[in-house]
Amino acid sequence: MKLIIKLNSVTYAMKASSLLKNINIKSEILKNPRPKKGEGCGYILKINNASNEALNYLKENGVEIKEAVWE
């Protein structure tokens, strides 16, 4: 499954991507193409073939996640 994680800033996106790289999970940082009103620009992290491990690891390491969507 693909996991899309909304983050507040490019800084959080870079931190999240770096953390995932440490546990051999590839991710892609993208600017949020359709931010909701009041969200600002925001960034998303896209993880193909994701598992709950990735999401839990980010939370355990202090990454502030606005929303996570499984596709």
OpenMM code with the backbone's topology and positions (N, CA, C; nanometers):
from openmm import Vec3, app, unit

residues = "MET LYS LEU ILE ILE LYS LEU ASN SER VAL THR TYR ALA MET LYS ALA SER SER LEU LEU LYS ASN ILE ASN ILE LYS SER GLU ILE LEU LYS ASN PRO ARG PRO LYS LYS GLY GLU GLY CYS GLY TYR ILE LEU LYS ILE ASN ASN ALA SER ASN GLU ALA LEU ASN TYR LEU LYS GLU ASN GLY VAL GLU ILE LYS GLU ALA VAL TRP GLU".split()
positions = [
    Vec3(0.0827, -0.1188, 0.0000),
    Vec3(0.0000, 0.0000, 0.0000),
    Vec3(0.0869, 0.1249, 0.0000),
    Vec3(0.0315, 0.2320, -0.0532),
    Vec3(0.1004, 0.3598, -0.0553),
    Vec3(0.0500, 0.4431, 0.0627),
    Vec3(0.1430, 0.5115, 0.1293),
    Vec3(0.1092, 0.5965, 0.2424),
    Vec3(0.1444, 0.7406, 0.2074),
    Vec3(0.0474, 0.8303, 0.2246),
    Vec3(0.0681, 0.9731, 0.2041),
    Vec3(0.0587, 1.0397, 0.3413),
    Vec3(0.1645, 1.1102, 0.3799),
    Vec3(0.1697, 1.1755, 0.5098),
    Vec3(0.1780, 1.3260, 0.4889),
    Vec3(0.0819, 1.3993, 0.5459),
    Vec3(0.0843, 1.5455, 0.5392),
    Vec3(0.1659, 1.5985, 0.6561),
    Vec3(0.2549, 1.6935, 0.6241),
    Vec3(0.3417, 1.7537, 0.7242),
    Vec3(0.3310, 1.9059, 0.7179),
    Vec3(0.3649, 1.9723, 0.8270),
    Vec3(0.3510, 2.1178, 0.8355),
    Vec3(0.4512, 2.1955, 0.7517),
    Vec3(0.5685, 2.1402, 0.7329),
    Vec3(0.6733, 2.2180, 0.6662),
    Vec3(0.7694, 2.1268, 0.5914),
    Vec3(0.8489, 2.1883, 0.5061),
    Vec3(0.9513, 2.1125, 0.4348),
    Vec3(1.0552, 2.0598, 0.5341),
    Vec3(1.0758, 2.1313, 0.6443),
    Vec3(1.1712, 2.0855, 0.7462),
    Vec3(1.1272, 1.9527, 0.8065),
    Vec3(0.9983, 1.9416, 0.8421),
    Vec3(0.9471, 1.8140, 0.8936),
    Vec3(0.9538, 1.7055, 0.7864),
    Vec3(0.9270, 1.7417, 0.6628),
    Vec3(0.9329, 1.6441, 0.5537),
    Vec3(1.0752, 1.5909, 0.5365),
    Vec3(1.1729, 1.6802, 0.5437),
    Vec3(1.3131, 1.6378, 0.5304),
    Vec3(1.3552, 1.5511, 0.6488),
    Vec3(1.3133, 1.5891, 0.7687),
    Vec3(1.3455, 1.5098, 0.8880),
    Vec3(1.2839, 1.3706, 0.8761),
    Vec3(1.1575, 1.3651, 0.8351),
    Vec3(1.0886, 1.2370, 0.8219),
    Vec3(1.1560, 1.1487, 0.7176),
    Vec3(1.1905, 1.2065, 0.6041),
    Vec3(1.2554, 1.1302, 0.4979),
    Vec3(1.3899, 1.0752, 0.5446),
    Vec3(1.4646, 1.1570, 0.6160),
    Vec3(1.5947, 1.1156, 0.6685),
    Vec3(1.5806, 1.0021, 0.7699),
    Vec3(1.4832, 1.0144, 0.8590),
    Vec3(1.4597, 0.9092, 0.9577),
    Vec3(1.4246, 0.7773, 0.8893),
    Vec3(1.3370, 0.7844, 0.7900),
    Vec3(1.2970, 0.6620, 0.7201),
    Vec3(1.4140, 0.5996, 0.6444),
    Vec3(1.4988, 0.6841, 0.5911),
    Vec3(1.6174, 0.6334, 0.5199),
    Vec3(1.7053, 0.5515, 0.6144),
    Vec3(1.7099, 0.5931, 0.7415),
    Vec3(1.7896, 0.5210, 0.8414),
    Vec3(1.7422, 0.3777, 0.8619),
    Vec3(1.6148, 0.3511, 0.8341),
    Vec3(1.5626, 0.2148, 0.8487),
    Vec3(1.5277, 0.1552, 0.7116),
    Vec3(1.5953, 0.2071, 0.6089),
    Vec3(1.5859, 0.1542, 0.4710),
    Vec3(1.4458, 0.1610, 0.4114),
    Vec3(1.3748, 0.2696, 0.4402),
    Vec3(1.2444, 0.2926, 0.3783),
    Vec3(1.2573, 0.4153, 0.2892),
    Vec3(1.2291, 0.3967, 0.1613),
    Vec3(1.2391, 0.5063, 0.0650),
    Vec3(1.1123, 0.5903, 0.0682),
    Vec3(1.1308, 0.7213, 0.0545),
    Vec3(1.0172, 0.8128, 0.0529),
    Vec3(1.0452, 0.9256, -0.0454),
    Vec3(0.9400, 0.9974, -0.0785),
    Vec3(0.9507, 1.1090, -0.1716),
    Vec3(0.8821, 1.2306, -0.1105),
    Vec3(0.9508, 1.3456, -0.1102),
    Vec3(0.8950, 1.4704, -0.0582),
    Vec3(0.8317, 1.5471, -0.1734),
    Vec3(0.7062, 1.5860, -0.1538),
    Vec3(0.6343, 1.6627, -0.2552),
    Vec3(0.5606, 1.7782, -0.1904),
    Vec3(0.5449, 1.8872, -0.2636),
    Vec3(0.4616, 1.9959, -0.2152),
    Vec3(0.3168, 1.9497, -0.2254),
    Vec3(0.2367, 1.9794, -0.1240),
    Vec3(0.0967, 1.9372, -0.1228),
    Vec3(0.0245, 2.0009, -0.2418),
    Vec3(-0.0230, 1.9189, -0.3365),
    Vec3(-0.0848, 1.9748, -0.4566),
    Vec3(-0.2239, 2.0338, -0.4327),
    Vec3(-0.2921, 1.9895, -0.3273),
    Vec3(-0.4280, 2.0373, -0.2995),
    Vec3(-0.4460, 2.0646, -0.1506),
    Vec3(-0.3803, 2.1699, -0.1018),
    Vec3(-0.3972, 2.1998, 0.0414),
    Vec3(-0.5395, 2.2465, 0.0708),
    Vec3(-0.5888, 2.2085, 0.1857),
    Vec3(-0.7202, 2.2546, 0.2302),
    Vec3(-0.7078, 2.3995, 0.2763),
    Vec3(-0.8186, 2.4693, 0.2791),
    Vec3(-0.8192, 2.6082, 0.3219),
    Vec3(-0.7608, 2.6184, 0.4630),
    Vec3(-0.6660, 2.7083, 0.4806),
    Vec3(-0.6039, 2.7293, 0.6101),
    Vec3(-0.4820, 2.6422, 0.6370),
    Vec3(-0.4482, 2.5515, 0.5450),
    Vec3(-0.3333, 2.4628, 0.5656),
    Vec3(-0.2016, 2.5265, 0.5228),
    Vec3(-0.2066, 2.6354, 0.4515),
    Vec3(-0.0837, 2.6907, 0.3972),
    Vec3(-0.0354, 2.6026, 0.2842),
    Vec3(0.0920, 2.6117, 0.2497),
    Vec3(0.1412, 2.5317, 0.1371),
    Vec3(0.1577, 2.3854, 0.1771),
    Vec3(0.2225, 2.3581, 0.2884),
    Vec3(0.2377, 2.2219, 0.3379),
    Vec3(0.3124, 2.1300, 0.2440),
    Vec3(0.3571, 2.0209, 0.2979),
    Vec3(0.4304, 1.9204, 0.2206),
    Vec3(0.3775, 1.7834, 0.2548),
    Vec3(0.3976, 1.6917, 0.1608),
    Vec3(0.3584, 1.5536, 0.1844),
    Vec3(0.4795, 1.4635, 0.1639),
    Vec3(0.4747, 1.3520, 0.2295),
    Vec3(0.5761, 1.2485, 0.2151),
    Vec3(0.5036, 1.1273, 0.1588),
    Vec3(0.5495, 1.0786, 0.0449),
    Vec3(0.4874, 0.9637, -0.0197),
    Vec3(0.5784, 0.8426, -0.0006),
    Vec3(0.5190, 0.7348, 0.0511),
    Vec3(0.5937, 0.6115, 0.0750),
    Vec3(0.5213, 0.4983, 0.0026),
    Vec3(0.5860, 0.4400, -0.0966),
    Vec3(0.5292, 0.3247, -0.1661),
    Vec3(0.5598, 0.1985, -0.0862),
    Vec3(0.4745, 0.1007, -0.0939),
    Vec3(0.4921, -0.0257, -0.0216),
    Vec3(0.5157, -0.0017, 0.1275),
    Vec3(0.4360, 0.0870, 0.1852),
    Vec3(0.4529, 0.1257, 0.3249),
    Vec3(0.3864, 0.0263, 0.4195),
    Vec3(0.4316, 0.0313, 0.5432),
    Vec3(0.3710, -0.0485, 0.6495),
    Vec3(0.3488, 0.0439, 0.7693),
    Vec3(0.2815, -0.0062, 0.8691),
    Vec3(0.2616, 0.0720, 0.9915),
    Vec3(0.3942, 0.1053, 1.0589),
    Vec3(0.4968, 0.0264, 1.0296),
    Vec3(0.6290, 0.0500, 1.0883),
    Vec3(0.6774, 0.1922, 1.0570),
    Vec3(0.6598, 0.2358, 0.9332),
    Vec3(0.7057, 0.3691, 0.8933),
    Vec3(0.6337, 0.4775, 0.9721),
    Vec3(0.5033, 0.4686, 0.9799),
    Vec3(0.4236, 0.5683, 1.0504),
    Vec3(0.4572, 0.5700, 1.1992),
    Vec3(0.4646, 0.4547, 1.2606),
    Vec3(0.4978, 0.4459, 1.4030),
    Vec3(0.6378, 0.4990, 1.4323),
    Vec3(0.7330, 0.4685, 1.3451),
    Vec3(0.8708, 0.5130, 1.3631),
    Vec3(0.8784, 0.6657, 1.3617),
    Vec3(0.8064, 0.7282, 1.2693),
    Vec3(0.8070, 0.8744, 1.2620),
    Vec3(0.7472, 0.9357, 1.3882),
    Vec3(0.6360, 0.8807, 1.4338),
    Vec3(0.5721, 0.9322, 1.5556),
    Vec3(0.6640, 0.9165, 1.6766),
    Vec3(0.7292, 0.8013, 1.6879),
    Vec3(0.8201, 0.7746, 1.7993),
    Vec3(0.9396, 0.8696, 1.8006),
    Vec3(0.9735, 0.9232, 1.6829),
    Vec3(1.0892, 1.0102, 1.6714),
    Vec3(1.0518, 1.1577, 1.6603),
    Vec3(0.9307, 1.1917, 1.7030),
    Vec3(0.8920, 1.3310, 1.7177),
    Vec3(0.8495, 1.4057, 1.5927),
    Vec3(0.8158, 1.3336, 1.4866),
    Vec3(0.7697, 1.4008, 1.3656),
    Vec3(0.6217, 1.4331, 1.3823),
    Vec3(0.5877, 1.5605, 1.3667),
    Vec3(0.4501, 1.6056, 1.3811),
    Vec3(0.3734, 1.5791, 1.2513),
    Vec3(0.2841, 1.4818, 1.2561),
    Vec3(0.2077, 1.4403, 1.1384),
    Vec3(0.0694, 1.5026, 1.1428),
    Vec3(0.0352, 1.5752, 1.0364),
    Vec3(-0.0971, 1.6386, 1.0306),
    Vec3(-0.2043, 1.5366, 0.9932),
    Vec3(-0.1702, 1.4503, 0.8987),
    Vec3(-0.2665, 1.3511, 0.8501),
    Vec3(-0.1908, 1.2404, 0.7780),
    Vec3(-0.2396, 1.1195, 0.7882),
    Vec3(-0.1834, 1.0055, 0.7160),
    Vec3(-0.2968, 0.9345, 0.6436),
    Vec3(-0.2775, 0.9108, 0.5132),
    Vec3(-0.3796, 0.8486, 0.4311),
    Vec3(-0.3195, 0.7293, 0.3580),
    Vec3(-0.3877, 0.6158, 0.3687),
    Vec3(-0.3463, 0.4944, 0.2967),
    Vec3(-0.4190, 0.4888, 0.1632),
    Vec3(-0.3452, 0.4592, 0.0583),
    Vec3(-0.4063, 0.4449, -0.0751),
    Vec3(-0.3722, 0.3104, -0.1329),
] * unit.nanometer
topology = app.Topology()
chain = topology.addChain("A")
for resn in residues:
    res = topology.addResidue(resn, chain)
    for name in ("N", "CA", "C"):
        topology.addAtom(name, app.Element.getBySymbol(name[0]), res)
